[in-house]
Amino acid sequence: MRAHYVSLVSIAACFDSGAAGGTDGARPPDVGGKGDGVALVELCPGTFVDAAGDAPASTALQACLDATPGGGELALPAGTYRVTGVVRVGRGITLRTAGVPGDAPACGVAGAPACATLRADANLLVERGFVVLEDADVTLDHLVIDGNRQARLASAAAHSCAAGTNGPGFNARAAGCTHCALRMSASINALCGTGFEWTGGDAFIGGNLVRDNGDHTTLNMWADGITITNTQSAQVVANYFLDNSDVDLILGSNHGGAVTQNTIVHGRQDSFAGLMLDNFNGTAPGDFVDASVTANSIECSGRCDYGIQLGPHPWYPSANIRGGTVAGNTVTGARMGIDADGAGTADAPITITGNDVGPTPASAMFLCGTRPSARFNVAPDAVVNLAAGPAPDTAMTVHDCP
């Protein structure tokens, strides 16, 4: 499995959202003459649905999910499923693409199999994600969740995003889902907010493609790639983040967990940060005691304000985050390489050591205007164990300046 995770770094020119389901333009065949010319597939016994994205599929999807027993599996034929309401996945089941082995490359990368795509309807208006993981032991495996951003720009959901309420722009959410997993899948084209919001302990989020979520150039239309609000012992491993527009990967806690071997790349649009440890203005624990952030690669190409941001204070003056080890990561092309501001406490300092940070400009344009920048900054309010070093370049206070 790890070999396939590593292969994500050689991702091809990316996923065309119009072909995200892996079809080549041919429509799936009618099943049993049910379609009257419409491409139908059988999702579960007696339940047929359009797999070309032309007709709504949410009701059929939900009926088949509800009919799947706990511990069971619903395998969707490759195709595009038009989602017009919330699809809820619960009772410890697995939702996956039919016929795709678990160790196949992730949806959307070079050499990947055709995957089932759950695509938001152009007029979809739901709160905090149209795919929701509930309960415990739920797995999404080799699926694409597509926010269909371009087609939704005139929708009521887009107007809500622009007005500063971003819930209708989310792609997906794990709603207190414990021991749940997102693996070898893709979350793309979120309207705003986030590609995937996650709450729930002991998560496994591995080998996924997370790309093109939100728009950095338009006020309030930006989106994180993955937003982990409150978890512990989560493993976030070898995901590939590409051109997400707020923060590619942001966590509000992960006591005892690991964030490792993830790749974050920017080439098309900017972000406020590549990777961030936060507490969401004190609404999340900010607990990273015994957590590790290691061997991650952030390649900003001049498009990230912060390569790695540790602590909330550039955004808001909430309490410092606690604990964590940030080691062996690589940051290139960021305006500010690594910034620790509101990170670590006297009883739980944060360890920052052995990271490789490329050159940064002496000053750069941030959302708040032009400010000084540095490869490695530790603010006076941070409590940091540098271990073997290197030492920080500056000791600037960077407040209210995302």
SULNOR-V719430 format. One record per pair of residues at least 4 apart in sequence whose ideal C-beta (glycine too) atoms are under 6 Angstrom apart, sorted by the first residue. I is the first residue (numbers start at 1). J is the second residue. If there is no record, write none. Layout:
i=I j=J
i=I j=J
This chain:
i=1 j=103
i=4 j=103
i=4 j=105
i=5 j=207
i=5 j=238
i=7 j=105
i=8 j=109
i=8 j=240
i=9 j=263
i=11 j=109
i=11 j=240
i=12 j=110
i=15 j=20
i=15 j=108
i=17 j=189
i=20 j=117
i=20 j=144
i=20 j=146
i=21 j=79
i=21 j=80
i=21 j=117
i=22 j=78
i=22 j=114
i=22 j=115
i=27 j=39
i=27 j=52
i=28 j=39
i=28 j=41
i=28 j=51
i=28 j=79
i=30 j=35
i=30 j=40
i=31 j=40
i=31 j=41
i=31 j=42
i=31 j=48
i=34 j=40
i=34 j=48
i=35 j=40
i=38 j=50
i=39 j=51
i=39 j=52
i=40 j=48
i=41 j=51
i=41 j=77
i=42 j=48
i=43 j=47
i=43 j=49
i=43 j=60
i=43 j=64
i=44 j=64
i=44 j=67
i=47 j=60
i=47 j=63
i=47 j=64
i=49 j=57
i=49 j=60
i=50 j=54
i=50 j=55
i=51 j=77
i=51 j=79
i=53 j=80
i=53 j=82
i=53 j=119
i=56 j=82
i=56 j=84
i=57 j=61
i=57 j=81
i=57 j=82
i=58 j=83
i=58 j=84
i=58 j=85
i=58 j=87
i=61 j=87
i=62 j=87
i=64 j=74
i=65 j=74
i=65 j=89
i=68 j=72
i=68 j=74
i=68 j=93
i=70 j=91
i=70 j=92
i=71 j=92
i=72 j=93
i=73 j=94
i=74 j=95
i=75 j=96
i=75 j=98
i=76 j=97
i=76 j=116
i=77 j=98
i=78 j=97
i=78 j=114
i=78 j=116
i=80 j=117
i=80 j=119
i=81 j=118
i=82 j=121
i=83 j=118
i=83 j=120
i=83 j=130
i=84 j=121
i=86 j=126
i=86 j=130
i=86 j=132
i=87 j=131
i=88 j=132
i=88 j=134
i=89 j=95
i=89 j=133
i=89 j=138
i=90 j=134
i=90 j=135
i=91 j=135
i=92 j=136
i=92 j=137
i=94 j=139
i=94 j=141
i=95 j=140
i=96 j=141
i=96 j=142
i=97 j=115
i=97 j=116
i=97 j=142
i=100 j=104
i=100 j=113
i=100 j=142
i=104 j=113
i=105 j=109
i=105 j=111
i=105 j=112
i=106 j=184
i=106 j=207
i=106 j=209
i=107 j=112
i=107 j=115
i=107 j=142
i=107 j=144
i=107 j=185
i=107 j=186
i=108 j=112
i=108 j=186
i=108 j=209
i=115 j=142
i=115 j=144
i=116 j=143
i=117 j=144
i=117 j=146
i=118 j=131
i=118 j=145
i=119 j=146
i=119 j=148
i=120 j=124
i=120 j=130
i=120 j=147
i=120 j=148
i=122 j=151
i=122 j=152
i=123 j=155
i=124 j=130
i=125 j=156
i=125 j=157
i=125 j=168
i=126 j=130
i=127 j=167
i=128 j=167
i=128 j=170
i=128 j=173
i=129 j=170
i=129 j=172
i=129 j=173
i=131 j=145
i=131 j=172
i=132 j=173
i=132 j=175
i=133 j=138
i=133 j=174
i=133 j=177
i=133 j=180
i=134 j=175
i=136 j=178
i=136 j=179
i=137 j=179
i=138 j=177
i=138 j=180
i=139 j=181
i=140 j=182
i=140 j=185
i=141 j=183
i=142 j=184
i=143 j=185
i=144 j=186
i=145 j=171
i=145 j=172
i=145 j=187
i=146 j=188
i=146 j=189
i=147 j=171
i=147 j=189
i=147 j=190
i=147 j=191
i=148 j=152
i=149 j=189
i=149 j=191
i=152 j=157
i=152 j=158
i=152 j=191
i=153 j=158
i=157 j=168
i=157 j=191
i=160 j=165
i=160 j=168
i=161 j=166
i=161 j=169
i=161 j=191
i=161 j=192
i=161 j=220
i=161 j=221
i=162 j=220
i=164 j=220
i=166 j=192
i=166 j=193
i=169 j=190
i=169 j=191
i=169 j=192
i=169 j=193
i=170 j=193
i=170 j=194
i=170 j=197
i=171 j=187
i=171 j=190
i=171 j=195
i=172 j=196
i=173 j=197
i=174 j=180
i=174 j=198
i=174 j=200
i=176 j=199
i=176 j=200
i=177 j=200
i=178 j=200
i=178 j=201
i=178 j=202
i=179 j=202
i=180 j=200
i=180 j=203
i=181 j=204
i=182 j=205
i=182 j=208
i=183 j=206
i=183 j=207
i=184 j=207
i=185 j=208
i=186 j=209
i=187 j=195
i=187 j=196
i=187 j=210
i=188 j=211
i=188 j=212
i=189 j=212
i=190 j=195
i=190 j=213
i=190 j=214
i=190 j=223
i=192 j=214
i=192 j=221
i=192 j=223
i=193 j=223
i=194 j=223
i=194 j=224
i=194 j=227
i=195 j=210
i=195 j=213
i=195 j=225
i=196 j=226
i=197 j=227
i=198 j=228
i=199 j=229
i=199 j=230
i=201 j=231
i=201 j=232
i=201 j=233
i=202 j=233
i=203 j=231
i=203 j=234
i=204 j=235
i=205 j=236
i=206 j=237
i=206 j=238
i=207 j=238
i=208 j=239
i=209 j=240
i=210 j=225
i=210 j=226
i=210 j=241
i=211 j=242
i=211 j=243
i=212 j=243
i=213 j=223
i=213 j=225
i=213 j=244
i=214 j=221
i=214 j=222
i=214 j=223
i=214 j=245
i=214 j=246
i=215 j=221
i=215 j=245
i=216 j=222
i=216 j=245
i=216 j=269
i=216 j=270
i=222 j=245
i=222 j=246
i=223 j=245
i=223 j=246
i=224 j=246
i=224 j=247
i=224 j=250
i=225 j=241
i=225 j=244
i=225 j=248
i=225 j=249
i=226 j=249
i=227 j=250
i=228 j=251
i=229 j=252
i=229 j=284
i=230 j=252
i=230 j=253
i=230 j=284
i=231 j=254
i=232 j=255
i=232 j=256
i=233 j=256
i=233 j=257
i=234 j=254
i=234 j=257
i=235 j=258
i=236 j=259
i=237 j=260
i=237 j=261
i=238 j=261
i=239 j=262
i=240 j=263
i=241 j=248
i=241 j=264
i=242 j=265
i=243 j=266
i=243 j=268
i=243 j=269
i=244 j=248
i=245 j=269
i=245 j=271
i=246 j=272
i=247 j=272
i=247 j=273
i=247 j=276
i=248 j=264
i=248 j=271
i=248 j=274
i=249 j=275
i=250 j=276
i=250 j=278
i=251 j=277
i=252 j=278
i=252 j=279
i=252 j=280
i=252 j=284
i=253 j=284
i=253 j=285
i=253 j=287
i=254 j=288
i=254 j=291
i=255 j=287
i=255 j=289
i=256 j=290
i=257 j=291
i=258 j=292
i=259 j=293
i=260 j=294
i=260 j=295
i=261 j=295
i=262 j=296
i=263 j=297
i=264 j=274
i=264 j=298
i=265 j=299
i=266 j=300
i=266 j=301
i=266 j=303
i=266 j=304
i=267 j=301
i=270 j=303
i=271 j=304
i=272 j=305
i=272 j=402
i=273 j=306
i=273 j=309
i=274 j=298
i=274 j=304
i=274 j=307
i=275 j=308
i=276 j=309
i=277 j=288
i=277 j=310
i=277 j=321
i=278 j=312
i=279 j=284
i=279 j=286
i=279 j=312
i=279 j=318
i=279 j=321
i=280 j=284
i=281 j=316
i=281 j=318
i=282 j=318
i=286 j=321
i=287 j=322
i=288 j=321
i=288 j=323
i=288 j=324
i=289 j=322
i=289 j=323
i=289 j=348
i=291 j=324
i=292 j=325
i=293 j=326
i=294 j=327
i=294 j=328
i=295 j=328
i=296 j=329
i=297 j=330
i=298 j=307
i=298 j=331
i=299 j=332
i=300 j=304
i=300 j=307
i=300 j=333
i=300 j=334
i=301 j=333
i=302 j=333
i=304 j=334
i=305 j=335
i=305 j=366
i=306 j=336
i=306 j=339
i=307 j=331
i=307 j=334
i=307 j=337
i=308 j=338
i=309 j=339
i=310 j=340
i=310 j=343
i=311 j=321
i=311 j=340
i=311 j=341
i=311 j=342
i=311 j=343
i=312 j=316
i=312 j=318
i=312 j=342
i=313 j=341
i=313 j=342
i=313 j=399
i=314 j=341
i=314 j=398
i=314 j=401
i=314 j=402
i=315 j=402
i=320 j=342
i=320 j=345
i=321 j=343
i=322 j=345
i=322 j=348
i=323 j=348
i=324 j=350
i=325 j=351
i=326 j=352
i=327 j=353
i=327 j=354
i=328 j=354
i=329 j=355
i=330 j=356
i=331 j=337
i=331 j=357
i=332 j=358
i=335 j=364
i=335 j=373
i=336 j=373
i=337 j=357
i=337 j=360
i=337 j=375
i=337 j=376
i=338 j=357
i=338 j=376
i=339 j=377
i=339 j=398
i=340 j=378
i=340 j=382
i=340 j=384
i=341 j=379
i=341 j=398
i=343 j=350
i=343 j=382
i=344 j=349
i=344 j=350
i=344 j=382
i=344 j=383
i=344 j=384
i=345 j=383
i=346 j=383
i=349 j=383
i=349 j=385
i=350 j=384
i=351 j=385
i=351 j=387
i=352 j=384
i=353 j=386
i=353 j=387
i=353 j=388
i=357 j=375
i=357 j=376
i=360 j=373
i=360 j=375
i=361 j=373
i=363 j=370
i=363 j=372
i=363 j=373
i=364 j=373
i=365 j=370
i=366 j=371
i=366 j=401
i=367 j=402
i=368 j=401
i=371 j=401
i=374 j=393
i=374 j=394
i=375 j=393
i=376 j=392
i=376 j=393
i=377 j=392
i=377 j=394
i=377 j=396
i=378 j=382
i=378 j=384
i=378 j=392
i=378 j=395
i=379 j=397
i=380 j=395
